[in-house]
Amino acid sequence: MWTKEILGTDVLHLVQCFIIYSMLGWLVESIYMSLCNKKFTNRGFATSPICPIYGFGGVLGYLILHPLSQNVFLLYIAGALVATVFEYFVAKLMNKVLGAVWWDYSEKPLNYKGVICAESTIAWGFYAVIIVNHLHKALLRMVDSIPTQIGIIACRAIMVWYAVDFVYHLLQALDINIKEYQQKVKNSYKSFRAKFW
């Protein structure tokens, strides 16, 4: 599984880059919002220092946009548009599933329903150029320096850690009592065992 290639990059490198982009995104956004709020602000959904939207954005953005790497202007325009569309659909999904969007651009000029705005679109274009022409290559060099087995173990551990953290906070966000949920799972398991064992 780890050596299977997707658009010229193996799964291990994609997962490692996804984790790094998720952590970098969390770091940059948390620092920015902490400065704006004048107090520490965790911009992740869970406790973990991870924002998966940046992981998906970084990896998918690179895979989609790297053919444009030689034309910086086209790369900038495509990056700005692709990221803005991605941000819009993530906001729609969050609103549908969680009943809220975790950012609000209502105060920004040229915004649409507070979920996308011109300022962010301009920034996404610059991020696309930086990621495709500079950052992603540096990340690949960094992950290449990690022995394969250590990389696989680290990816598994981080993904399991984040999955548990995410599910816990998702249950809280959906107002599901975790102890009741655990009891339901145990009861379902006991019922399953009684029927089939």
Secondary structure, 3 states (H helix, E strand, C coil): CCCCEECCEEHHHHHHHHHHHHHHHHHHHHHHHHHHHCCCCCCCCCCCCCCHHHHHHHHHHHHHHHHHCCCHHHHHHHHHHHHHHHHHHHHHHHHHHHCCCCCCCCCCCCEECCCEEHHHHHHHHHHHHHHHHHHHHHHHHHHHCCCHHHHHHHHHHHHHHHHHHHHHHHHHHCCCCHHHHHHHHHHHHHHHHHHHC
